[in-house]
Amino acid sequence: MKSSRLKSVKLALTSFFFPIILVFISSSVFSQKSAQQAGNEVITPRLLQDYINFLASDSLKGRNTPSPGLDSAAEYLARNFRELGLKPLNGTFFQDLDYCIIHLGKENILTIKSPGKNREFALKTEFIPYEITADREVAGEVVFAGYGITAPEYDYDDYRNIDATGKIVLVLRQEPGQTDTASTLFMGKELSKYANLKEKMKNAINHGAVGMVVVNGPLHFNSFRPRGYPWPSLSKTLPQDALPMQYCGSTVEKIPIVHAGEEVIKTLFLSLDSLKRVQQRIEFSHQPCSYPLAGKMATLKTSVNEIAMGGRNVYGYLEGEDPLLKNELLVIGAHYDHVGYMEKHKADADYIFNGADDNASGTGGVLATAKAFCAMGTKPRRSVLFILFAGEEKGLLGSATYTRNPLFPLEQTVGMLNLDMISRNSPDSLYLIGQQQSPDMAKIVVEENKNTGFILVDENHGEMGRGSDHYNFYRKGVPVIFFFTNLHDDYHEVTDNPDRIDAEKAAKVARLVFLSAWRMANESQRYNMISSEEKEHSGE
């Protein structure tokens, strides 16, 4: 009796839910068929060629970050997003890059006072500030702090027997033990993290130092010419734009830090041999030999100016229609900058790095994908952000800016699809980077590829490539897939022109991106991400 009732209940539930399941499945299938139709009708080779022709035209002068050509490209991209009906966020389609250029200021001073003597050293020939220096003036007693290292795991601490509070420390470059192949101190010839200048400055600050002077140790170096940072203002040959950069308004604590030459060493130690003997003592004993330089006082001033770099990310926002899933975001992105042009060139020579494949092609692919989304006649369930990054060629600056200042919470960002160089090489091959790290998303792309027919390659064999904007999302824990058609002889050459791209292939890649993205934007699954560390731990 109980068994027959259960069967009746199961039949009743099945008859109730089965039509709903069928409707959901048929709706999903219909949605993907509509996407296939829209992809084929909207994402055409002609459309991709038109986008690439404009972005890689000579008039944009290679879209360097920053440049007027890049600004013109940004306006063009924002206009396209606006015309498609995509929305701005915070009232704008632009996000300024969060980077500033660092210029060396006018007043840079190093003075050392000894009993009865007061010597001021010359900028450039006797000392040069590093790019990580503070914009500040300090004064205090000079203390020799060895290599400036505190390394508990090696039971080594240059600050063990000195008080650096309120003082200027003088430290040697690199680390002890690097010339001794049998040394167990640090990592021998391979420098450890403790040799890093930023690490030494951080350690000095932790011990209360207010300034740092760095010198070459006579045991390891034959030249004592001050290097510091190669500031263009101190050179007749360096390009004037060869300047360091950092996050604008960086809150990283800094102190004045300079690299000093032979005259500073002689003033503090009387001779190079005196410093060499101290350095040998450290090397042979594997123990610190730090001490105050009696009667030596220093004034150290470094001056740097921070100026906004310029350049903007461009984005368009498509809000999802599902009341809950619209709070989740899929990001589809590419970088639209390139490397500019040669200022010095022959009159009849091609001097513009147009960057047709790198990365007008990927930018065109994002625009085409956005156009297909808007042609569907219905919004996806999840929200989608189409974003085009500046500054990729300068070190992934645009994506770093976004992931530091996301327009949508990263914990609600379900995935990121990146398009970089999608229009060259074999018409049937496509590199799909991220298959190992984002298997759920990769599975969708592989399944949708049945409609495009690429031979998919995972060149990285489980390692996530760091050379494009997806990497900054990956670092923040966002699953990523990178669409890429590999390098070629025109990469970063003036020959990367629109007439060399394969518009058929670019359109085919964009269709695959669209089909995959439409499916991701219309399901509720959250995608797994496997880091390299997790894979290594699991033995894969």
Number of C-alpha atoms within 10 A of each C-alpha: 5 7 8 9 10 11 11 12 12 12 11 12 11 13 11 11 11 12 11 12 12 11 12 12 12 12 12 15 12 12 18 18 13 15 22 21 14 21 26 14 12 20 26 19 16 13 18 29 23 13 21 27 19 17 32 28 20 18 14 22 23 26 32 25 26 18 17 15 20 26 20 14 20 26 14 16 25 21 13 16 23 16 11 17 14 22 18 18 14 9 7 12 23 20 22 16 26 22 23 19 19 20 20 23 13 11 12 23 19 25 16 22 18 15 9 5 9 12 13 14 17 15 16 20 15 19 26 27 30 21 20 22 24 20 19 16 18 17 18 20 20 28 25 23 27 25 27 30 28 19 13 8 8 11 10 16 19 21 22 13 12 15 16 25 16 17 23 29 28 27 25 23 20 22 25 28 21 20 14 14 10 10 16 12 18 20 16 17 15 11 15 13 16 18 19 14 17 14 15 23 26 17 17 27 19 11 17 15 22 24 32 26 24 25 26 22 24 20 16 15 10 9 11 19 18 21 20 20 18 17 23 16 17 15 11 8 8 13 11 12 11 13 17 16 18 16 18 16 11 11 7 9 10 19 24 24 28 28 26 28 23 19 19 23 20 14 16 23 16 12 14 18 13 14 19 16 13 18 21 16 14 19 21 12 9 17 16 23 22 23 17 17 16 12 12 18 20 23 18 23 23 25 18 20 13 18 13 17 20 18 26 25 25 27 26 27 21 22 20 21 16 15 9 11 19 20 17 24 27 22 22 27 27 33 31 33 35 26 22 23 19 14 8 7 11 9 7 6 8 14 20 25 28 33 31 33 30 30 27 33 35 30 31 31 34 26 28 24 27 26 22 26 24 17 16 17 10 11 19 25 24 25 22 28 23 22 29 30 27 32 30 23 20 14 13 20 25 33 28 23 22 21 18 14 14 13 13 16 12 19 11 15 22 23 28 25 24 26 29 26 26 31 31 24 15 12 16 13 18 23 19 21 26 29 27 22 23 21 18 16 26 22 13 15 23 19 12 21 20 10 13 16 14 18 14 17 15 15 15 14 11 18 15 22 15 13 13 18 30 31 24 22 22 24 13 12 18 22 28 30 27 25 25 21 25 17 14 13 8 17 16 17 16 19 18 22 22 24 12 13 21 21 24 18 24 27 28 28 26 30 29 24 27 28 28 23 25 25 20 24 25 21 13 14 11 15 16 16 21 17 19 15 9 12 13 10 9 8 7 9
